[in-house]
Amino acid sequence: FPLNKLAEAKGIILSGGPASVHSEPPQFDEKIFDIGIPTLGECLGFQIWAKHVGAKVTPHEKREFGTHTLNIVSPDALFEGITDGTKVLQTHGDSVEPGSAITILGSTENAPVAAGKYKHLWGVQFHPEVTETEAGDQMYENFCFRICGITERFPAHNVAEGKIAELRKQIGDKKVL
C-alpha cells in the first residue's frame, strides 16, 4: 500500500502479533510513523513505533500472558470515560521501558508503560480487541471518534446492503449462482 495513499486516512491501527522487535522484527516501512496522522499501536504495533521514536524496548526472559489492572497515569482522550482499574489482557515478550521519549498514559503491575503517547502516536501494551479487556470497545470509540475525528460510522451491513442493491440493478430479474 503506497504511503501517499495512507496520508488520506483519518487514522491507523497497528495490531499486535507474535513477533519480537528484537529477534524477528516484521517487515515494515516505519515511515508510516512520520506521516503525522493519529496512529494506535497495540502490543507489537506499540513496540515498533516506540523503538522508532527512540524509546527503549526490551525483551523479557518469559512472555507475559494474563489479565491485569490498568492504572491510568495521565488523563488522555484515549481513556475518556474509562475508569481507573479496568482489566486489560496483556500478552507480549517485549516491553516498552519508561524514558523521556514517551508520555506514560497507563501502567500495570508488570508493565510500567502499559499505555503511552508520543505526538500523534498512541500505544498500548495490551489487546483492546479481546473481551478480556473490559473497556476495549470504548478505547476504539475514543481513538476513532475523539482522536481521529471520524464523524460517522461505516457499518459492514450497509456495505452488504449497498452491494446487494447494486447487483440487483445489474442482474435485473435474471437468476445467478
Stockholm file with secondary structure:
# STOCKHOLM 1.0

chainA/1-177         FPLNKLAEAKGIILSGGPASVHSEPPQFDEKIFDIGIPTLGECLGFQIWAKHVGAKVTPHEKREFGTHTLNIVSPDALFEGITDGTKVLQTHGDSVEPGSAITILGSTENAPVAAGKYKHLWGVQFHPEVTETEAGDQMYENFCFRICGITERFPAHNVAEGKIAELRKQIGDKKVL
#=GR chainA/1-177 SS CCHHHHTTSSCEEECCCSCCTTTSCCCCCGGGGGSCSCEEEETHHHHHHHHHTTCCEEEEEEEEEEEEECEECSCCGGGTTCCTTCEEEEEEEEEECCCTTSEEEEECSSCTTSEEEETTEEEESBCTTSTTSTTHHHHHHIIIIIISCCCSCCCHHHHHHHHHHHHHHHHTTCCCC
#=GC SS_cons         CCHHHHTTSSCEEECCCSCCTTTSCCCCCGGGGGSCSCEEEETHHHHHHHHHTTCCEEEEEEEEEEEEECEECSCCGGGTTCCTTCEEEEEEEEEECCCTTSEEEEECSSCTTSEEEETTEEEESBCTTSTTSTTHHHHHHIIIIIISCCCSCCCHHHHHHHHHHHHHHHHTTCCCC
//
